[in-house]
Amino acid sequence: MGPPGLEPGTYGLKVRYSAIELRPLCSRWARKFTARSVPTQAAASLIPSGNIRLVESAFFEPVGADSYIATPATIGPWSAQAQHGGPPSALAARAIEQHHRDPRQRLARVSIDILRPIPIGKVSVRTRTVRPGKRVALVEAVMEADGLEVLYARGWRIERPAGEVPVVRDDTRRPVPAPPAGEGKPPEIFRREHRGYLTSIEWRFDEADFSDHGGNAGPAARPGPDGLEARTRAAWTRPRIPLLAGEEMSPMSRALLVADSGSGVSAVLPVSDFIFINVDLTVVLPRDPAGEWLLLEAVTTIGADGTGLATTRLSDQNGSFGSAFQTLLVAPVAARQAAGH
């Protein structure tokens, strides 16, 4: 399949893209987890959260009714013991869609609240209907690990119309060719270590004209007359592995899997000096994405009180299909260390 192409028209400008190939982690985990150390399917349910296995064919492996093992592919950039927010959000959306499934409805909006770091290892998901209905229904999913609730998700399922509804786009731009894979300039956070989630997604970043001395794209902010000004940064994304082996991801799960990276793509402050951890993620899809490549065009703004907002325009090769929003906790690394966090 050829490379993706789209003229991301947030500001009506053509943007050039290049790619960065992140090596999948194999040898390091293979040395740690030998064939003898990998438990059988029957024993998998005994694995507590915080333990990981050499299973990189998918982000999760089922180990019983509504229970899963998070593989090393879910490891996030902030801690080797915690998952990136994308995979568990996608798993929660899958549970919402499968709860009393109604083929007349589609999952149009999902709101995720991350209560605490989600550990690597075993998680379970339970669902309930908050508001039943034929035209609209609200379903909730709660994820648990080690007996603690770690994630809440609520999704609105909306009825598909019986008659034709006119399509109204937010733009009229058509796809344009993108260059083939090559060496790109990823944001600094994507260079911290080649492991986990960041290596399980293929990234093609905006060919930014501002970079640090290490060859990475610098913070997505520029000095302005009234202080720092946020700039939009873009990245094409494609998962290298499925959410669950042998199962195709739904459109909403695919969107959530990568939309949680909007704050990383648009990082406006140096990751060596600041943390910016999202406490939530909301994705709204007026239509389902088409094709395997999804484009993130993200921008982050931050207030003086340490609250940030990452806003991401989600597109495929046909144009925009949705939006994502993340509320961020932003703090200096030194202050976080002094507080003992």
N, C-alpha and C positions, 0 to 999 in steps of 0.2 A: 504494500500500500504506500502510495506516495506521501510526502510530507504535507502537513496541513497548510492552509493559507487563508488569511482573512485580514482585511484592513480594519484594525481596531479603531473605531472612529470616536473614541471618547472626546477627543479634541479635534477631530477632523484631520488628523495627520496620518500619513503612512508610517508604519513602524517596521523596522527590519528585525529579523529574528535569526538567532543561531542556536546551536544546541550544546548541551553539556552531557557527556555520558558519565554517569556515576557507576562505578564498579559494584556489582552485587556482592554482598558479604557471603562468602562461602567457606574459605579455608579457615578463617578464625573460628567460626562456629563449628566447623567440622572437627577441629581439634578439640574443642571443649565438649562437644556432644558426640560421643562415639556411638556406634550401632548398639552397643550394650546399654548405653545410658538412656537411649530413647525408649520410653515405656510403651507397652502395648496399648491397644484401644481400651481394653478393660481397665487397665491401671491408670489411664489418662485422667479419669475423674478424680483421682486422689491427689493430683498435682495442685498445690496451693498457688494463689496469685504470687507473683514475684519470681517464679521459676519459668524458664523458657526452654523450648525444644528446637531441634534442627528440623523445622518444617517450613520451607520457603516456597512451596508451591502455591500457597494462598496466605491471606492475612490471618484467617482463623481456621480452626479445625473443629468440627462438631464432636462432642464427647458425651452426648446424651440429650435428653429433652430440654431444649432451650438453654443448653450449656455449651461453651466453646473454649478452646485454648487459643490464646493470642500468640502467634508465632513471632520470631524475631523480626519479621517484616513490619511489625507495628511499632517498633521502637521509635520514639520521638527525638527531637534534637536537644531537649533540655536535660534529659536524664535517661540513662540506660535501663532504669527500672520502670519507666512510665511510657505508655503508649502515646503516639501522636493522636490528635483528636479526630482525624479523618476516618480511620478504620472503625473505631467503635461507633461513631456517628452513623456511618453507612450500615453497620450491623443493626443498630436500633431502628433505622428506617426500614430495613428488611422485615423486622419483626412487626412494625406497624402495618406494613402492606399485607403481611400474611395473616394478621389477626382478623378472623371472620371476613375473609376476602370477598369483595363485591366487584365483579368485573365491570359494573356500570360506573365505578368511581376510579379516579386517579389521585395519587398522592401529590398535592400541589404545593404544600408548605410544610416544612419541618423546622421546629425550634428545639435546639439542644442546649441544656444547661449542664455544665461540667462541674460537679460538686467538689471533686478532689482529683489528684492525679490518678489515672486509671492504670493499675499495675499490669505488667506483663504476666501472662499465665491464664488461669481459669476465670471466666466471667459467666454470668447467667443473666438472662433477660426475661422479664415477665411483662405482659401487656394487659390492658383493660380498655374498654370503651368508655370514654368520658361523656360523649354526647352522640347517641345513635341517631341515624337518619338515612333516608334514601337519597336526598339531594346533597347533604353534607353530613360528615361524621368526623368526630374528633377522637383520636386514639392516642393512648399514652403508653410509652415503654419505659421501664426502669431497669437499669443495668446495675448488677451487684458484683462485688469482688471481696473475698475474705469476710463475708457477712455484712459488708457496708454498702450502702447505695452510693454509686460513683457517678451516675449520669441519669438525667431525666430527658426524655424526648416526647414531644407532642406533635402530632401531624394531622393536618386537615385533609381529608379525602373528599374530593368534590366530584359531583356527578357529571359525566360526559353528556353533552346536549343531545337530544333526540333529533333536532334539526340542525341545519348548517349555521355556523357562526362566522362572521367575517374575521379574517386575520388582520390585526393592526400591529405593525412593527414599530420599534423605537428608532429605527434608522433604515436607510435604503442602500447601504453599502453591500457590495458583493465580494466574495472571496478573491484574494490575489495570491499568487504563488509565494511560497516560503522557501528559503534555501534549505538544502539537505543538512543532515546531522553534521556537526563540526564542533570545534572547541568554542564554548560560549563564555559569558561573564556572569556567573550566578551571583545572587546576593550573598553577603558574607555568611549568613546562617547556613546556607546550603553547602559550605565548604568546611564546616566545623569537624566533621568526621564522616567517612563513607560507611554508613551503616543504616540498618532498619528501613523505616518508611521512605526516607529520602532516596535510597537506592532502589526501592520497589516501584517508584514512579519514574517514568522518563520525562525529562524536563527540556524544554526549548525556550530559552530566555530572550527577552527583548535585548537587542544589540545596543545597550546603553552606552552613551558617550562619556560617562563619568565612572571611574573605577579607582580602587585603592591601589597601593603599591604592590599588593600580592596578586593582582590580576582579577580580583573579584569586583563585582559591581558595588559601589559604595552605597551608603544610606540614601534612600529615595527622598531626600529633602535637600533643598537649596536655600542659601541665605536670601532673604528678601528685605524689602524696606522696613517691615514690621517684625522681623525675626525669621525663623525657618518656615519654609513653604513646602507643603507636600507635593510630590510628583507621582503621577501614575506610572506603575511598572507592570509589565505583562509577561506571561509565560504560557506556552502551550504545554499541556500535560496529557500523559497516557499511562494508565497502570500497566505494569509488567506482569502482574499476577492477579488472579481473581480474588474476590472477597472470601469465597468458599470454593474449594476445588470442585470442578465439574459443574459449576452453576454460573449462569450469566447474571451479571449485576443489573438491577433495575435502573431506569434513568435517574431516579432520585438518589439511590445509593451511589451511583457513579459521580453525581454532582457533589454530594456531601464528602465523598472520599478525598476529593482534591480541593473543594472550596475552603476547607479549614486551613489551607496553606496561603490564603490571601494575605494574612498578616505577615507571613514570612517573605512572600514575594515583594510586598510593598514596605518592608522594614525601613523606617525613617531614622532610626538611631543605631549606633554601633552595638552589635551584640556583645562585644567585649566589655561594654560599659553599662548596658541596660538590659533588663528583661522586659518582654512584652508578651504576656501569657493571656490567651483568650479564655474567658469564663463561660462563653456561650457561642453559639453559631446558629444563625437563621438562614434558611435557603428557601426562596420562592421561585417556582418554575411555572411561568405562564404556558410554556410548551415543553415537551420532552426533547433532550438533546439528541442529535443524530451523529453517527460516526463515533470512532473511538477516541479522537483527539478533542479535548476541551481547552478553551482559552480562558485564562484568568487575567483580567485587567483590574488591578487593585490599587487603592490609595489609602493611606493611614493618616489620620489626624489625631493629635494628642493635646489635652488640656493641662494647665499648670498643676492640677490636683492629681495627676497620674492616671487619668482615665483616657483610654484611646478608643478609636473607632476605625475599624478596617472595613471598607466598602468595596465589594468585588463585583464587577460585571462579568457574567458567565456567557460564553459564546461557543458556537461550533462553527463549522465551515459555511453554514448558511446564515450566520448572524447571531445576535443576542437571543438567549433563551431563558435567562433568569438573572437573579441577583443574590448576593450573600452578604451578611453583616456579622461582624464579630465585635464584642465589647472586650477591651484589653485592660489588664492590669499592667501598668508601666512603672518601673522603679529602677533606681541605680543599683548596679550589682553590689557595690560596697555597702549600701544601706540594707540590702537584703541579707548579706552575710552578717552584718552587725546585729540584725534582728534575730539571727539564728535560724532562718528559713532555708 
